[in-house]
Amino acid sequence: MTETPRRRRARHDIILEILKNAKNGAKKTPLMYKASLSFTQIEQYLNALKKAGFITEKSGIWKTTEKGLHVIEACEICLRLTAEV
């Protein structure tokens, strides 16, 4: 059985994964596992996304903001367009 080589994920792929999984609100640990990140990595991403206004945190629940939803939409448009190339 041949293993498929794992490619390094782009930063925008990870951000998109976090924002999508936080659409309806999620705790940090499930976000970490769904995005396949370490605790340190998820902390860095969540802090950066919060600072940019893409995600908010209240009582341990992280939720994608309206601005974050626009980011998801824009990324999906770009992915559709580049898939045609």
C-alpha positions as CSV (number, residue, x, y, z in Angstrom):
1,M,0.0,0.0,0.0
2,T,1.5,3.3,-1.1
3,E,1.0,6.4,1.2
4,T,0.0,9.6,-0.4
5,P,2.5,12.3,0.5
6,R,1.0,15.0,2.8
7,R,1.3,18.4,1.4
8,R,1.8,21.4,3.6
9,R,-1.4,23.3,4.1
10,A,-1.6,26.9,3.1
11,R,-2.4,29.4,5.9
12,H,-5.7,30.3,4.1
13,D,-6.8,26.7,4.1
14,I,-6.3,26.4,7.9
15,I,-8.1,29.8,8.5
16,L,-11.0,28.7,6.3
17,E,-11.3,25.4,8.2
18,I,-11.4,27.2,11.5
19,L,-14.0,29.8,10.4
20,K,-16.2,27.1,8.8
21,N,-16.2,25.0,12.0
22,A,-16.9,28.0,14.2
23,K,-20.0,29.1,12.2
24,N,-22.4,27.8,14.8
25,G,-20.1,28.3,17.7
26,A,-17.5,25.8,18.9
27,K,-15.1,25.2,21.8
28,K,-11.4,25.5,21.3
29,T,-10.5,21.8,21.6
30,P,-13.0,20.6,18.8
31,L,-11.7,23.4,16.6
32,M,-8.1,22.3,17.2
33,Y,-8.9,18.6,16.3
34,K,-11.0,19.4,13.3
35,A,-8.3,21.7,11.9
36,S,-5.5,19.1,12.9
37,L,-3.6,21.8,14.8
38,S,-1.6,21.7,18.1
39,F,-2.7,23.7,21.1
40,T,-0.1,26.4,20.4
41,Q,-1.1,26.6,16.7
42,I,-4.8,26.9,17.5
43,E,-4.1,29.6,20.1
44,Q,-2.1,31.6,17.5
45,Y,-4.7,31.3,14.8
46,L,-7.6,32.1,17.1
47,N,-5.8,35.2,18.5
48,A,-5.0,36.4,14.9
49,L,-8.6,35.8,13.7
50,K,-10.0,37.5,16.8
51,K,-7.7,40.5,16.3
52,A,-8.9,40.7,12.6
53,G,-12.5,40.6,13.7
54,F,-13.2,37.3,11.9
55,I,-14.1,35.4,15.1
56,T,-15.3,36.2,18.6
57,E,-15.1,34.3,21.9
58,K,-17.7,34.4,24.7
59,S,-17.7,31.9,27.6
60,G,-15.3,29.6,25.9
61,I,-17.3,29.4,22.7
62,W,-15.7,30.7,19.5
63,K,-18.1,31.9,16.8
64,T,-17.4,33.2,13.3
65,T,-18.5,36.9,12.9
66,E,-20.3,38.5,9.9
67,K,-16.9,39.6,8.7
68,G,-15.6,36.0,9.0
69,L,-18.6,34.7,7.0
70,H,-17.6,37.1,4.2
71,V,-14.1,35.7,4.3
72,I,-15.5,32.2,3.9
73,E,-17.6,33.3,1.0
74,A,-14.7,35.1,-0.7
75,C,-12.4,32.1,-0.3
76,E,-15.0,29.7,-1.7
77,I,-15.4,32.0,-4.8
78,C,-11.6,32.0,-5.3
79,L,-11.4,28.2,-4.9
80,R,-14.2,27.7,-7.5
81,L,-12.6,30.0,-9.9
82,T,-9.1,28.5,-9.6
83,A,-10.5,24.9,-9.8
84,E,-11.5,25.7,-13.4
85,V,-7.9,26.6,-14.4
